[in-house]
Amino acid sequence: MGKRSTFERRERDFYPTPYKAVEPLIPHLPKGVVFDEPCAGDGVLIQHLESFDMNCAFASDVCPDQSWDLPVIKTYDVFDRTVCHGDYFITNPPWDRKILHPLICHLSMIAPTWLLFDADWMHTKQSADLIKRCVKIVSVGRVKWIADSKMTGKDNCCWYLFDAKHDGPTEFIGR
């Protein structure tokens, strides 16, 4: 699954967002924020955010899982998005760099974008150009991605706030 394991990754990098991964983000969002979820998967991130009185204006995924009793998730490719119906995009995207990097560029040109992915990314050369768009990084730590697993993941995670209009230092919020 990760860079230090031999487990195969799930198709489309589909790992539902655990509640514990969302909690550190909440203090950094305005009360009653309206958001779009462009990589909604099964919608569980929407459910977590809405439990904090936030509102999802639009949810989409290239291959949504409608098995939960959640708002309708439209079948829509994130790279076809041209508008954000809320204040932010907020999502747990695929971590595959061939998807993640273009996604950061694309969404952050449209609206401020919160993404949950591995903390190591910020320390790599591949982040050099994209980190310039990063307004804030909120540390999450290790996440238990598979609910019935005994273990957490092997990678620390962060929420990253990207905005193409950003021009300045990145604020880092530790645990």
NUKE-955259 format. One line per 10 residues: number of its first residue (from 1); their letters; for each residue x, y, z of C-alpha. Coordinates in Angstrom, 2 decimals. Example, Ala and Ser with C-alpha at 12.3 -4.5 7.8 and 13.67 -1.06 7.14 Angstrom:
# residues 2
1	AS	12.30 -4.50 7.80 ~ 13.67 -1.06 7.14
This chain:
# residues 175
1	MGKRSTFERR	0.00 0.00 0.00 ~ 2.55 2.62 1.08 ~ 6.17 3.19 0.24 ~ 7.27 0.91 3.11 ~ 4.91 -2.01 2.60 ~ 4.22 -4.74 0.08 ~ 0.43 -4.42 0.14 ~ -1.21 -3.56 -3.16 ~ -2.89 -0.17 -3.24 ~ -6.64 -0.10 -3.62
11	ERDFYPTPYK	-8.09 0.72 -7.02 ~ -8.15 4.50 -7.67 ~ -6.36 4.99 -4.30 ~ -9.76 4.68 -2.62 ~ -9.27 4.99 1.14 ~ -12.27 6.57 2.91 ~ -11.28 9.49 5.12 ~ -11.35 8.59 8.83 ~ -12.98 11.04 11.25 ~ -9.70 11.38 13.19
21	AVEPLIPHLP	-8.02 12.75 10.05 ~ -10.67 15.48 9.74 ~ -10.56 16.78 13.32 ~ -7.25 18.72 12.96 ~ -8.65 20.61 9.96 ~ -11.80 21.94 11.65 ~ -10.20 24.85 13.58 ~ -8.81 26.17 10.28 ~ -12.16 26.42 8.51 ~ -14.61 29.29 9.00
31	KGVVFDEPCA	-17.79 28.38 10.88 ~ -20.51 27.27 8.43 ~ -18.11 27.02 5.50 ~ -19.51 25.86 2.17 ~ -17.28 23.45 0.25 ~ -17.04 21.29 -2.86 ~ -15.79 17.69 -2.63 ~ -14.26 16.83 -6.05 ~ -12.88 13.35 -5.15 ~ -15.81 12.31 -2.99
41	GDGVLIQHLE	-15.54 8.52 -3.27 ~ -18.18 7.23 -0.88 ~ -18.94 10.65 0.64 ~ -17.67 9.91 4.14 ~ -15.53 13.09 4.21 ~ -18.69 15.07 3.44 ~ -20.44 13.37 6.35 ~ -17.58 14.23 8.72 ~ -17.43 17.89 7.66 ~ -21.20 18.31 7.78
51	SFDMNCAFAS	-21.19 16.97 11.36 ~ -19.35 20.24 12.15 ~ -22.13 22.34 10.56 ~ -20.34 22.78 7.25 ~ -22.20 22.46 3.96 ~ -21.26 20.56 0.82 ~ -22.43 22.52 -2.24 ~ -21.30 19.96 -4.83 ~ -19.83 16.45 -4.62 ~ -18.30 14.52 -7.48
61	DVCPDQSWDL	-15.99 11.62 -8.23 ~ -14.79 9.90 -11.38 ~ -16.40 6.71 -10.03 ~ -18.60 7.48 -7.01 ~ -19.61 4.84 -4.47 ~ -23.28 5.46 -3.69 ~ -23.60 2.68 -1.10 ~ -23.92 5.12 1.83 ~ -27.00 7.15 2.68 ~ -25.33 10.45 1.80
71	PVIKTYDVFD	-25.94 13.29 -0.64 ~ -25.80 12.36 -4.30 ~ -22.28 12.30 -5.65 ~ -22.17 13.21 -9.33 ~ -20.02 11.22 -11.75 ~ -17.57 13.86 -12.87 ~ -13.85 13.99 -13.60 ~ -12.07 16.46 -11.32 ~ -10.09 17.79 -14.29 ~ -13.33 18.82 -16.00
81	RTVCHGDYFI	-14.20 21.10 -13.09 ~ -14.14 24.81 -13.97 ~ -15.94 26.25 -10.97 ~ -16.16 25.79 -7.22 ~ -19.67 26.10 -5.78 ~ -18.34 26.77 -2.29 ~ -15.62 28.68 -0.48 ~ -13.11 25.84 -0.86 ~ -12.46 22.51 -2.47 ~ -11.86 20.02 0.36
91	TNPPWDRKIL	-10.85 16.47 -0.49 ~ -8.74 13.42 0.25 ~ -7.28 12.97 -3.26 ~ -5.39 10.08 -4.83 ~ -1.77 10.30 -3.67 ~ -0.32 9.08 -6.98 ~ 1.89 12.00 -8.02 ~ 0.81 11.69 -11.67 ~ -2.70 12.63 -10.50 ~ -1.95 14.67 -7.36
101	HPLICHLSMI	0.36 17.27 -8.92 ~ -1.96 18.18 -11.83 ~ -4.88 18.17 -9.38 ~ -3.10 20.71 -7.13 ~ -2.46 22.96 -10.14 ~ -5.97 22.62 -11.55 ~ -8.07 23.06 -8.41 ~ -5.95 25.79 -6.84 ~ -6.42 27.90 -9.99 ~ -10.19 27.76 -9.43
111	APTWLLFDAD	-10.48 28.19 -5.65 ~ -8.52 27.70 -2.41 ~ -8.07 23.94 -2.05 ~ -7.58 21.77 1.06 ~ -6.00 18.39 0.30 ~ -5.16 15.53 2.67 ~ -2.02 13.58 1.76 ~ 1.37 12.44 3.03 ~ 3.51 14.81 5.09 ~ 6.78 13.73 3.43
121	WMHTKQSADL	5.73 15.41 0.17 ~ 6.66 18.87 1.45 ~ 10.26 17.72 2.00 ~ 10.87 16.49 -1.55 ~ 12.27 18.20 -4.65 ~ 9.08 17.34 -6.53 ~ 7.16 19.77 -4.28 ~ 9.41 22.76 -5.08 ~ 7.14 24.50 -7.60 ~ 3.82 23.54 -6.04
131	IKRCVKIVSV	4.76 24.46 -2.46 ~ 4.78 28.10 -3.63 ~ 0.97 27.80 -3.82 ~ 0.75 26.39 -0.30 ~ -0.80 28.81 2.18 ~ -0.98 26.50 5.20 ~ -0.04 22.99 6.29 ~ -1.89 21.34 9.19 ~ -0.24 18.25 10.64 ~ -2.47 15.22 11.19
141	GRVKWIADSK	0.00 12.45 12.02 ~ -0.60 8.80 11.20 ~ -4.05 7.76 10.10 ~ -5.86 4.43 10.40 ~ -7.10 4.15 6.80 ~ -8.61 0.69 7.06 ~ -11.24 0.66 9.81 ~ -10.92 -2.99 10.84 ~ -7.11 -2.93 10.73 ~ -5.07 -3.21 13.92
151	MTGKDNCCWY	-2.53 -0.70 12.65 ~ -2.35 2.89 11.45 ~ -0.76 3.77 8.14 ~ 3.02 4.09 7.99 ~ 3.03 7.64 6.63 ~ 2.26 10.83 8.53 ~ -0.34 13.03 6.86 ~ -1.15 16.72 6.58 ~ -3.90 18.91 5.30 ~ -2.44 21.32 2.73
161	LFDAKHDGPT	-4.19 24.54 1.70 ~ -3.26 25.54 -1.86 ~ -4.16 28.77 -3.62 ~ -2.62 29.81 -6.96 ~ -2.89 33.46 -5.85 ~ -0.74 32.83 -2.77 ~ 2.48 34.82 -2.59 ~ 4.26 34.43 0.68 ~ 5.45 31.98 3.29 ~ 3.61 28.81 4.16
171	EFIGR	2.19 28.62 7.68 ~ 2.84 25.30 9.41 ~ 0.59 24.08 12.24 ~ 2.11 21.19 14.20 ~ 0.21 18.64 16.24
